[in-house]
Amino acid sequence: MNVKTQLTTDKLAATFSLACVIHCFFAPTFLILTSGFIFTSLDNELVHKIMLLIAVPVSIYALILGYKNHSVFSFLCIGILGLMTLGSAVLLGESLLGESGEKLVTLVGSMLVCFAHFRNYQACKNLECSSCHD
């Protein structure tokens, strides 16, 4: 099976999820500190949509590979729930959720996605079968 691919995509997907959290909590501070130096900025909602468009396919691919390799359905469900939560944060946005609400929903979604990928990664590393792992 594609275990090396699954391990790599789990790491990558967890990294994207953490990037969402870092962006959400530290981008405002960064923009305030560099406001005199940055002349142009990207639309914040565009950044959210781009991050989600990258994170979702990588996460789904890694979670499905993990399920095929290890048959643990709960990790797949937790990951999908996390992705749906992240998607709702982007779709509902700050205008409906408020700034704190959007951050909270993003944090919860990212934590669920990270947890699912971490457990998926652990299951892969802990499996002791020579036909599956190099």
VMD Tcl script that draws the C-alpha trace (Angstrom):
set ca {
  {0.00 0.00 0.00}
  {0.95 3.66 -0.13}
  {2.03 3.92 3.50}
  {4.89 6.33 2.85}
  {2.44 8.52 0.95}
  {-0.03 8.27 3.81}
  {2.60 9.24 6.39}
  {3.70 12.20 4.28}
  {0.18 13.43 3.59}
  {-0.79 13.08 7.27}
  {2.17 15.28 8.21}
  {1.37 17.75 5.43}
  {-2.33 17.93 6.30}
  {-1.61 18.46 9.99}
  {0.82 21.23 9.03}
  {-1.86 22.95 6.92}
  {-4.28 22.71 9.81}
  {-1.78 24.27 12.19}
  {-1.08 26.96 9.59}
  {-4.77 27.90 9.77}
  {-4.50 28.36 13.52}
  {-1.27 30.35 13.26}
  {-2.76 32.55 10.55}
  {-5.93 33.09 12.53}
  {-4.23 34.09 15.75}
  {-1.01 35.76 14.61}
  {-1.82 37.42 11.27}
  {-3.56 40.41 12.90}
  {-0.52 41.04 15.11}
  {1.81 40.66 12.13}
  {-0.26 43.10 10.07}
  {-0.30 45.66 12.88}
  {3.46 45.41 13.40}
  {4.25 45.71 9.69}
  {1.52 48.13 8.62}
  {4.03 50.82 7.80}
  {6.06 48.50 5.59}
  {3.41 46.59 3.69}
  {1.73 48.62 0.98}
  {-0.57 45.97 -0.42}
  {-2.41 43.16 1.26}
  {-4.42 40.16 0.17}
  {-8.09 39.98 0.96}
  {-8.30 38.04 4.23}
  {-11.23 35.91 3.01}
  {-9.27 34.97 -0.11}
  {-6.43 33.70 2.08}
  {-8.91 31.61 4.10}
  {-10.41 30.10 0.97}
  {-7.00 29.30 -0.54}
  {-5.84 27.64 2.68}
  {-9.02 25.58 2.82}
  {-8.75 24.61 -0.86}
  {-5.25 23.27 -0.19}
  {-5.99 21.61 3.17}
  {-9.20 19.76 2.26}
  {-7.94 17.57 -0.61}
  {-4.68 16.72 1.15}
  {-6.52 15.86 4.37}
  {-9.17 13.77 2.68}
  {-6.53 11.88 0.69}
  {-4.46 11.14 3.83}
  {-7.50 10.14 5.88}
  {-8.81 7.80 3.18}
  {-5.37 6.22 2.74}
  {-5.16 5.76 6.50}
  {-8.57 4.11 6.56}
  {-7.61 1.79 3.68}
  {-4.33 0.88 5.40}
  {-5.59 0.48 8.97}
  {-9.42 0.29 8.87}
  {-9.94 2.76 11.74}
  {-13.13 4.52 10.74}
  {-13.19 6.91 13.72}
  {-10.09 8.81 12.52}
  {-11.74 9.36 9.15}
  {-14.95 10.63 10.82}
  {-13.09 12.96 13.19}
  {-11.03 14.37 10.31}
  {-14.09 14.94 8.11}
  {-15.88 16.62 11.04}
  {-12.86 18.89 11.52}
  {-12.76 19.78 7.82}
  {-16.47 20.57 7.88}
  {-15.91 22.77 10.92}
  {-13.08 24.62 9.16}
  {-15.27 24.99 6.09}
  {-18.09 26.44 8.16}
  {-15.67 28.98 9.67}
  {-14.72 30.12 6.17}
  {-18.26 30.08 4.78}
  {-19.91 31.80 7.75}
  {-16.98 34.13 8.31}
  {-16.46 36.94 10.74}
  {-19.65 38.74 9.68}
  {-21.88 35.94 11.02}
  {-19.70 34.41 13.73}
  {-17.91 37.52 14.92}
  {-14.14 37.69 15.23}
  {-13.99 35.55 18.38}
  {-16.50 33.05 17.02}
  {-14.60 32.63 13.78}
  {-11.37 32.07 15.69}
  {-13.01 29.56 18.01}
  {-14.60 27.59 15.16}
  {-11.27 27.62 13.27}
  {-9.41 26.45 16.36}
  {-11.87 23.61 17.03}
  {-11.81 22.49 13.39}
  {-8.02 22.61 13.21}
  {-7.67 20.68 16.45}
  {-10.01 17.96 15.18}
  {-8.12 17.69 11.88}
  {-4.73 17.63 13.63}
  {-5.94 15.00 16.09}
  {-7.25 12.79 13.29}
  {-4.01 13.02 11.32}
  {-1.88 12.48 14.42}
  {-3.84 9.35 15.34}
  {-3.76 8.19 11.72}
  {0.01 8.69 11.71}
  {0.38 6.84 15.03}
  {-1.68 3.91 13.78}
  {0.53 3.66 10.73}
  {3.75 3.82 12.73}
  {2.53 1.32 15.34}
  {1.35 -1.27 12.84}
  {3.83 -4.13 12.73}
  {3.34 -5.75 9.34}
  {6.11 -6.24 6.82}
  {3.79 -6.20 3.81}
  {2.58 -2.70 4.65}
  {5.68 -0.89 5.94}
  {9.22 -0.56 4.66}
}
mol new
graphics top color blue
foreach p $ca { graphics top sphere $p radius 0.5 }
foreach p [lrange $ca 0 end-1] q [lrange $ca 1 end] { graphics top cylinder $p $q radius 0.2 }
display resetview
